[in-house]
Amino acid sequence: MSKAKTLLLALVLIVGGAILLVVTSPREPISSQQTQAQKVNLRGYDEEGFLTWSLEALEGEIKDDAGKLADVEAVFYEEGTARLQATADALTFAGKEVTLSGGVEILHDDYRLETKTLAWFESERMLTAGEVTIFFEAASVEAEAFSYNLDTEQALLEGGVTSTLDHAVRTWQVSAKQGEAKDGRLILTGEVLVEGGDESYQCASLEYDRKRDEVSLSGGVEGGFDSGTIHADSIRLASDGIVASGGVTLLLEDPFFREADDA
């Protein structure tokens, strides 16, 4: 879908029973006077006529191209289909700068995200935030920085990531430098450390497939547990143990094997 070169805003302001409909370009001031409104509705369309976003607010104040809305719910669309929903206590805008703040929550098909503030860049079709917590069906993730591309539907996590994965019979604690989420998969990369029970693993990348409930480690995996160590190109953490492949080296420290060697 091509980027929107022109954006139409349909603004419905219901004030004391009177309805005012204004259709304008974001470059044009809505009004030279301040307007107080209840039940605000906004709609944005691309040049092909597809609905790209909609916004509802309980009340707000608008003057020229700036304002503040309260109790906000925004829905973002791709070719007319809803892809993402965001709610917040407040939305402020000045020109092309839009910020959601206070109890910000994003609902996606694959996860739910919570943060304090969220910036919305309509021209780039991008959402960005600082510290975030993301909840999957069987996992949670915390990151220092978050961005979401509305066209590719890809979420990027940066600045250090920690995660808890409730997988199979074990809960795994994970840390990494960065990550991404897309199509039901969470991928963490950069000095990945995975710990659970008496097991720990270091590797270059971890992939958690929510739909398959699989955890896969790759990139020079080094693992340790009570009875030994393991090295492999990749390891899949399964409900009945681990499945290693590619250059596998297993060193066992169980007394049974030491006694066998002495014999």
C-alpha positions as CSV (number, residue, x, y, z in Angstrom):
1,M,0.0,0.0,0.0
2,S,1.4,3.4,-0.9
3,K,2.1,6.0,1.8
4,A,-0.5,8.6,2.3
5,K,0.5,11.9,0.7
6,T,-2.6,13.7,1.8
7,L,-4.6,13.0,5.0
8,L,-8.2,13.9,5.7
9,L,-9.4,14.4,9.2
10,A,-13.1,14.0,9.9
11,L,-13.8,15.7,13.2
12,V,-17.1,15.3,14.9
13,L,-17.6,17.5,17.9
14,I,-20.7,17.1,20.0
15,V,-21.0,20.0,22.4
16,G,-24.2,20.5,24.3
17,G,-26.3,18.6,21.7
18,A,-24.9,20.7,18.8
19,I,-23.0,18.7,16.1
20,L,-20.2,20.4,14.2
21,L,-18.6,18.5,11.3
22,V,-15.2,19.8,10.0
23,V,-13.2,18.2,7.2
24,T,-9.7,19.7,6.9
25,S,-6.1,19.0,6.0
26,P,-3.6,18.7,8.9
27,R,-1.8,21.7,7.4
28,E,-4.9,23.9,7.9
29,P,-6.0,25.1,11.3
30,I,-9.3,23.7,12.5
31,S,-10.2,27.0,14.1
32,S,-8.6,30.2,15.2
33,Q,-10.5,29.9,18.4
34,Q,-10.3,27.3,21.2
35,T,-13.0,24.7,21.0
36,Q,-14.1,22.5,23.9
37,A,-15.8,19.3,22.9
38,Q,-17.3,16.1,24.2
39,K,-17.4,12.8,22.4
40,V,-14.7,13.6,19.8
41,N,-14.3,11.3,16.8
42,L,-11.5,11.5,14.3
43,R,-10.8,9.5,11.1
44,G,-7.8,9.4,8.8
45,Y,-7.7,8.1,5.3
46,D,-4.9,7.5,2.7
47,E,-4.8,8.7,-0.9
48,E,-6.5,5.5,-2.0
49,G,-9.4,6.1,0.3
50,F,-8.6,3.4,2.9
51,L,-9.3,4.1,6.5
52,T,-5.8,4.2,8.2
53,W,-6.8,5.2,11.7
54,S,-9.8,6.2,13.9
55,L,-9.8,7.9,17.2
56,E,-12.5,8.4,19.9
57,A,-12.2,10.6,23.0
58,L,-14.6,11.4,25.8
59,E,-13.7,15.1,25.7
60,G,-11.0,17.6,24.6
61,E,-9.8,21.0,23.9
62,I,-8.6,22.1,20.4
63,K,-7.1,25.3,19.2
64,D,-5.7,25.7,15.7
65,D,-3.5,22.6,15.1
66,A,-2.9,21.8,18.7
67,G,-5.0,20.3,21.5
68,K,-5.5,17.7,24.2
69,L,-8.0,14.8,24.4
70,A,-9.0,12.7,27.4
71,D,-10.0,9.0,27.7
72,V,-8.7,8.1,24.2
73,E,-9.1,5.0,22.1
74,A,-7.3,4.7,18.8
75,V,-7.5,2.0,16.2
76,F,-5.0,1.6,13.4
77,Y,-5.8,-0.1,10.1
78,E,-4.1,-1.7,7.1
79,E,-6.1,-1.4,3.9
80,G,-9.2,-1.0,5.9
81,T,-8.6,-3.9,8.3
82,A,-8.1,-3.1,12.0
83,R,-4.6,-4.2,13.1
84,L,-3.9,-2.5,16.4
85,Q,-5.8,-0.8,19.2
86,A,-4.4,1.7,21.7
87,T,-6.0,3.3,24.7
88,A,-4.7,6.1,27.0
89,D,-5.8,8.6,29.6
90,A,-4.8,11.5,27.3
91,L,-3.6,12.4,23.8
92,T,-1.9,15.7,23.1
93,F,-1.0,17.0,19.6
94,A,0.8,20.0,18.1
95,G,1.1,20.0,14.4
96,K,2.3,16.6,13.4
97,E,3.5,15.6,16.9
98,V,1.1,13.3,18.7
99,T,1.6,11.7,22.1
100,L,-0.5,9.3,24.1
101,S,0.1,9.4,27.8
102,G,-1.1,7.9,31.1
103,G,-2.0,4.2,31.3
104,V,-1.2,3.6,27.7
105,E,-2.1,0.1,26.5
106,I,-1.8,-1.5,23.1
107,L,-3.8,-4.5,22.1
108,H,-2.5,-6.7,19.3
109,D,-3.6,-10.1,18.1
110,D,-0.4,-11.6,19.5
111,Y,0.2,-9.5,22.6
112,R,-0.7,-6.7,25.0
113,L,1.6,-3.8,25.7
114,E,1.8,-1.4,28.6
115,T,3.8,1.9,28.8
116,K,3.7,5.4,30.2
117,T,3.9,7.4,27.0
118,L,3.6,6.6,23.3
119,A,4.5,8.8,20.3
120,W,2.6,8.4,17.0
121,F,4.3,9.5,13.8
122,E,1.5,9.3,11.2
123,S,3.6,10.2,8.1
124,E,6.1,7.4,8.9
125,R,3.3,5.1,10.1
126,M,5.3,4.4,13.3
127,L,4.6,4.1,17.0
128,T,7.5,4.5,19.5
129,A,7.8,4.3,23.3
130,G,10.3,4.2,26.1
131,E,10.1,1.5,28.7
132,V,7.5,-1.1,27.9
133,T,6.1,-4.4,29.2
134,I,4.6,-6.8,26.7
135,F,2.4,-9.7,27.7
136,F,2.1,-12.8,25.5
137,E,-0.1,-15.8,26.2
138,A,2.7,-17.6,28.0
139,A,5.5,-15.0,28.2
140,S,6.2,-11.5,29.3
141,V,8.9,-9.1,28.0
142,E,10.4,-5.8,29.3
143,A,12.4,-3.5,27.1
144,E,14.0,0.0,27.4
145,A,12.7,1.1,24.0
146,F,9.9,0.0,21.6
147,S,8.9,0.8,18.1
148,Y,6.1,-0.6,15.9
149,N,5.8,-0.2,12.1
150,L,2.1,-0.1,11.2
151,D,2.8,-1.2,7.6
152,T,5.1,-4.3,8.3
153,E,3.4,-5.0,11.7
154,Q,6.8,-5.6,13.2
155,A,7.7,-4.6,16.7
156,L,11.3,-3.8,17.6
157,L,12.7,-4.0,21.2
158,E,15.9,-2.2,22.0
159,G,18.1,-1.0,24.9
160,G,18.2,-4.3,26.8
161,V,15.4,-6.9,27.0
162,T,14.4,-9.3,29.7
163,S,11.8,-12.0,29.4
164,T,10.0,-14.7,31.3
165,L,8.9,-17.7,29.2
166,D,6.4,-20.2,30.8
167,H,7.3,-23.1,28.4
168,A,6.5,-26.8,28.8
169,V,7.4,-27.9,32.4
170,R,9.8,-25.0,33.1
171,T,9.9,-21.3,33.4
172,W,12.8,-19.6,31.6
173,Q,14.4,-16.3,32.5
174,V,15.9,-14.6,29.5
175,S,18.0,-11.5,28.9
176,A,19.3,-10.1,25.6
177,K,20.4,-6.9,23.9
178,Q,17.4,-6.5,21.6
179,G,14.5,-8.3,20.0
180,E,11.5,-8.2,17.7
181,A,8.0,-9.6,17.6
182,K,6.1,-10.5,14.4
183,D,3.7,-13.2,13.2
184,G,3.3,-14.8,16.6
185,R,7.1,-15.1,17.1
186,L,9.4,-13.4,19.6
187,I,13.1,-13.3,18.5
188,L,15.7,-12.1,21.0
189,T,19.3,-11.5,19.9
190,G,22.7,-10.3,21.2
191,E,24.4,-12.0,24.2
192,V,21.3,-14.1,25.0
193,L,21.3,-15.7,28.4
194,V,18.6,-18.3,29.2
195,E,18.2,-19.7,32.8
196,G,15.7,-22.2,34.3
197,G,16.1,-24.6,37.2
198,D,19.6,-26.1,37.1
199,E,20.0,-25.3,33.4
200,S,21.6,-22.2,31.7
201,Y,22.4,-21.4,28.1
202,Q,24.3,-18.7,26.3
203,C,23.7,-18.1,22.5
204,A,23.4,-15.5,19.8
205,S,19.6,-15.8,19.3
206,L,16.5,-17.2,20.9
207,E,13.2,-17.7,19.0
208,Y,9.9,-18.3,20.8
209,D,7.1,-19.4,18.6
210,R,3.8,-18.7,20.5
211,K,1.7,-20.7,18.1
212,R,3.8,-23.8,18.4
213,D,4.9,-23.2,21.9
214,E,8.6,-23.8,20.9
215,V,11.8,-22.3,22.2
216,S,14.8,-22.5,19.9
217,L,18.4,-21.4,20.6
218,S,20.9,-20.8,17.8
219,G,24.4,-19.4,17.2
220,G,27.1,-21.1,19.2
221,V,24.9,-22.4,22.0
222,E,26.8,-23.1,25.2
223,G,24.8,-24.9,27.9
224,G,25.4,-26.1,31.4
225,F,23.4,-28.3,33.9
226,D,24.1,-30.3,37.1
227,S,25.4,-33.3,35.2
228,G,27.5,-31.7,32.5
229,T,27.8,-29.2,29.7
230,I,26.8,-29.1,26.1
231,H,27.8,-27.2,22.9
232,A,25.8,-27.1,19.7
233,D,24.9,-25.0,16.7
234,S,21.3,-25.0,17.8
235,I,19.2,-26.4,20.6
236,R,15.4,-26.8,20.9
237,L,14.1,-26.7,24.5
238,A,11.4,-29.4,24.4
239,S,8.9,-30.7,27.1
240,D,10.8,-34.0,27.3
241,G,14.3,-32.6,27.3
242,I,16.6,-30.8,24.8
243,V,17.2,-31.5,21.1
244,A,20.6,-30.5,19.9
245,S,21.9,-30.4,16.4
246,G,25.0,-29.3,14.5
247,G,28.5,-29.7,16.0
248,V,27.2,-31.3,19.2
249,T,29.7,-31.8,22.1
250,L,28.3,-33.3,25.3
251,L,30.4,-33.6,28.5
252,L,28.8,-35.6,31.3
253,E,30.0,-35.4,34.9
254,D,27.7,-38.1,36.3
255,P,29.4,-40.5,38.8
256,F,28.2,-43.4,36.7
257,F,30.4,-42.4,33.8
258,R,33.4,-41.6,35.9
259,E,33.2,-45.1,37.5
260,A,32.9,-46.7,34.1
261,D,36.1,-44.9,32.9
262,D,38.0,-46.0,36.1
263,A,37.1,-49.6,35.4
